[in-house]
Amino acid sequence: MEFLHYPLTSKKQINKVIRYTEDKVVAIRFGRASDPVCMQQDYILSKASPYLSKIADIYIVEVDDVPEYVQYFDITLIPATIFFFNTKHIKINAGTQDNTKWIGAFQTKQDCIDMIEVICRGAMRGKYIVDCPIDKARIPQYSLYYKNI
């Protein structure tokens, strides 16, 4: 599904996209193209992208290409989708342990559309954290374990 999204392969490209995209949500999916859950997420994102083209740009990043960002955003589970608006990292209050990113795949195209619309509306009002519009039953649940280094 990589041909349906804009692939980013370097730290420089990711920085450029985050810094210079104005008045649009930037959704960056970190994962691996061979992973089945990433393939499902890419499929959902590709189906939703025509509806979101005026308010969002969707990019995909292979986690092996940019280990700096994987470490910086603490991406331990894939796929992880991170959202930005006018260079600001937008967080999602979904009732999960980590609100800095969306971990897992959206279950439906409409879930993806609803999420990005809420992020756009909230970010245009100056919010840096938005409430998740998706029903709790359709939010992927996971457990995070932290290592004490």
Buried (B, 14 or more C-beta within 10 A) or exposed (E): BEEBBBEBEEBEBBEEBBEEBEEBBBBBBBBBEEBEBBBBBBBBBBBBBEBBEEBBBBBBBBBEBBEEBBEEBEBBBBBBBBBBBBEEBBBBEBEBEBBBBBBBBBBEBBBBBBBBBBBBEBBEEEBEEBEBBBEEEEBBEEEEEEEEE
